[in-house]
Amino acid sequence: MCLLLSRIIQANGGSPPLTYKKFLHVLSVLGEPEKPCRDVSAEDFLRCPTPADPELAYGVPSLADLGLEVQSETPWPGGETHALQRLHTHFQSQGWVSSFSKPRTVPNSLLPSTTALSPYLSLGCLSVRTFYHRLSSVYAQSKNHSLPPVSLQGQVLWREFFYTVASATPNFTKMEGNPICLQIHWYHEPESLEKWRTARTGFPWIDAIMTQLRQEGWIHHLARHAVACFLTRGDLWISWEEGMKVFEEFLLDADYSLNAGNWMWLSASAFFHKYTRIFCPVRFGRRTDPQGQYLRKYLPVLKNFPSQYIYEPWKAPKDVQLSAGCIIGKDYPCPMVCHTEASQRNLGLMRQVRTEQQKTAELTRDVTDDPMEAGLKRELQEEEELLEGAEPRSRSKRLSGSADHKSRPSSWTLETVRLSEDVT
Ligand SMILES: Cc1cc2nc3c(=O)[nH]c(=O)nc-3n(C[C@H](O)[C@H](O)[C@H](O)COP(=O)(O)OP(=O)(O)OC[C@H]3O[C@@H](n4cnc5c(N)ncnc54)[C@H](O)[C@@H]3O)c2cc1C
């Protein structure tokens, strides 16, 4: 761990700083984290003899020895050597490092647009102190560089922030008994959860991300935003704990404090307060990849759709579906919800929860925007306006009562999806 958590907590008066801004303030008082320990060399090992034959006693069996299929190509070969190579390659590019701004990185590029070092950091192949201090030396050579929260240094500080809060918050990975988390009556809908988990929501942008997650074990931060928002406050109103468990199952970088902290953030259960910003599962991905190359890669069943329809193939006329070789509802699912209706309803529910539990919401409230969301703010304005403009409707009787939110109030047909998408 980069900084001693106990020192941070002590410097903050005995409790963890619950906002990133406050966290940065405490760090500015404490100063720089310690340098990493020196690297272990071959000579060190010469001083560690063992009576047993190390290969026989401690040799790591290969995948083939274990009877597992050997995959020659993986984007994340394990070990410190690969981690250091990746770090070195990125940090060689001084301009890229100095101007790094997380919201400007692309969630659907075919190769990672961020460092993709998270699996190495979370599995202990790369020391976060090494990352931090090498980054500082790149900064030292630059005339100017971006700053937290959006800079590269800002990213590892998010990591330390969530570690710090998690270390001193009871039940950090749960809603119940977690003092900083809003208590929400999420729907219990195993079938819907399973559709999301197995990439069968009918929204290509969401399904492509879930496919990449399942196949490769890593997805971009904003892609995580998209699927997490969809599962929770955006569309399905299913608990962030369920999403966190699925991420834990598939992510190579799964890390309990970062995973839980970010899930609470995305579901607006803690840390994040601009809950009126809801990602559209059609427009979000289309902004940075209008041709849908990412969708074609991860959802080959849709690869012959014209770009015009690839994000919403259910809108394609029958003859287009036929010539693409994919009939919606047969070869690829219809959308499982009407995004416009679901997001408006959920917005009303969230508004009600936050009014009732204002004290809890205030605990982790910062005056600054979520940096990732701030970068998308301009593009999302239209969407926000739609949702805010729709507020009187979303406050309809169905939303304002102290409803038992255990089951979805209505189901949607392809026809209602078409109708409401048209007015978006
Ligand atoms: C719902 C959700 C769940 C997540 N679960 C995890 C998880 O289990 N493990 C995990 O490592 N990250 C998690 N993240 C945070 C973030 O998405 C990844 O750390 C990041 O995308 C990894 O890619 P990278 O190494 O290229 O990041 P870069 O942008 O290159 O950042 C460098 C490092 O900073 C740290 N970092 C970056 N963003 C964050 C962040 N938002 N919070 C905390 N640390 C951050 C990571 O260690 C990362 O490797 C989650 C984000 C969301 C929205």
The ligand as a MOL file (V3000), in Angstrom:
LIG
                    3D

  0  0  0     0  0            999 V3000
M  V30 BEGIN CTAB
M  V30 COUNTS 53 58 0 0 0
M  V30 BEGIN ATOM
M  V30 1 C -18.1000 -0.3810 -10.8650 0
M  V30 2 C -16.5800 -0.3170 -10.8220 0
M  V30 3 C -15.8500 -1.3430 -10.2320 0
M  V30 4 C -14.4590 -1.2780 -10.1910 0
M  V30 5 N -13.7620 -2.3230 -9.6250 0
M  V30 6 C -12.3920 -2.2750 -9.5830 0
M  V30 7 C -11.6520 -3.3530 -9.0320 0
M  V30 8 O -12.1940 -4.3440 -8.5480 0
M  V30 9 N -10.2890 -3.2670 -9.0510 0
M  V30 10 C -9.6330 -2.1780 -9.5820 0
M  V30 11 O -8.3930 -2.1570 -9.6090 0
M  V30 12 N -10.3290 -1.1260 -10.0720 0
M  V30 13 C -11.6800 -1.1350 -10.0980 0
M  V30 14 N -12.3750 -0.0750 -10.6200 0
M  V30 15 C -11.6550 1.1850 -10.8900 0
M  V30 16 C -11.1340 1.3970 -12.3010 0
M  V30 17 O -12.1540 1.1740 -13.2570 0
M  V30 18 C -9.9300 0.5370 -12.6520 0
M  V30 19 O -8.9560 0.6260 -11.6370 0
M  V30 20 C -9.2850 1.0120 -13.9380 0
M  V30 21 O -10.2250 1.0520 -14.9820 0
M  V30 22 C -8.1510 0.0710 -14.2860 0
M  V30 23 O -7.6150 0.3930 -15.5230 0
M  V30 24 P -6.1750 1.0420 -15.6260 0
M  V30 25 O -5.1750 0.2620 -14.8410 0
M  V30 26 O -5.9080 1.2550 -17.0710 0
M  V30 27 O -6.4080 2.4610 -14.9290 0
M  V30 28 P -5.5810 3.8130 -15.0460 0
M  V30 29 O -6.5340 4.8660 -15.4640 0
M  V30 30 O -4.3690 3.6280 -15.8710 0
M  V30 31 O -5.1980 4.1330 -13.5380 0
M  V30 32 C -4.0180 3.6220 -12.9030 0
M  V30 33 C -4.3970 2.9010 -11.6190 0
M  V30 34 O -5.1160 3.7620 -10.7360 0
M  V30 35 C -6.0780 3.0230 -9.9960 0
M  V30 36 N -7.4300 3.5210 -10.3140 0
M  V30 37 C -7.8640 4.0640 -11.4810 0
M  V30 38 N -9.1650 4.4260 -11.3940 0
M  V30 39 C -9.5580 4.1050 -10.1520 0
M  V30 40 C -10.7820 4.2480 -9.4530 0
M  V30 41 N -11.8760 4.7970 -9.9890 0
M  V30 42 N -10.8550 3.7960 -8.1840 0
M  V30 43 C -9.7780 3.2680 -7.5880 0
M  V30 44 N -8.5870 3.1150 -8.1960 0
M  V30 45 C -8.4760 3.5360 -9.4580 0
M  V30 46 C -5.9600 1.5680 -10.4530 0
M  V30 47 O -5.1090 0.8840 -9.5700 0
M  V30 48 C -5.3370 1.7210 -11.8300 0
M  V30 49 O -4.6330 0.5730 -12.2630 0
M  V30 50 C -13.7750 -0.1360 -10.7030 0
M  V30 51 C -14.5230 0.8820 -11.2990 0
M  V30 52 C -15.9030 0.7940 -11.3660 0
M  V30 53 C -16.6770 1.9260 -12.0120 0
M  V30 END ATOM
M  V30 BEGIN BOND
M  V30 1 1 1 2
M  V30 2 1 2 3
M  V30 3 2 2 52
M  V30 4 2 3 4
M  V30 5 1 4 5
M  V30 6 1 4 50
M  V30 7 2 5 6
M  V30 8 1 6 7
M  V30 9 1 6 13
M  V30 10 2 7 8
M  V30 11 1 7 9
M  V30 12 1 9 10
M  V30 13 2 10 11
M  V30 14 1 10 12
M  V30 15 2 12 13
M  V30 16 1 13 14
M  V30 17 1 14 15
M  V30 18 1 14 50
M  V30 19 1 15 16
M  V30 20 1 16 17
M  V30 21 1 16 18
M  V30 22 1 18 19
M  V30 23 1 18 20
M  V30 24 1 20 21
M  V30 25 1 20 22
M  V30 26 1 22 23
M  V30 27 1 23 24
M  V30 28 2 24 25
M  V30 29 1 24 26
M  V30 30 1 24 27
M  V30 31 1 27 28
M  V30 32 2 28 29
M  V30 33 1 28 30
M  V30 34 1 28 31
M  V30 35 1 31 32
M  V30 36 1 32 33
M  V30 37 1 33 34
M  V30 38 1 33 48
M  V30 39 1 34 35
M  V30 40 1 35 36
M  V30 41 1 35 46
M  V30 42 1 36 37
M  V30 43 1 36 45
M  V30 44 2 37 38
M  V30 45 1 38 39
M  V30 46 1 39 40
M  V30 47 2 39 45
M  V30 48 1 40 41
M  V30 49 2 40 42
M  V30 50 1 42 43
M  V30 51 2 43 44
M  V30 52 1 44 45
M  V30 53 1 46 47
M  V30 54 1 46 48
M  V30 55 1 48 49
M  V30 56 2 50 51
M  V30 57 1 51 52
M  V30 58 1 52 53
M  V30 END BOND
M  V30 END CTAB
M  END
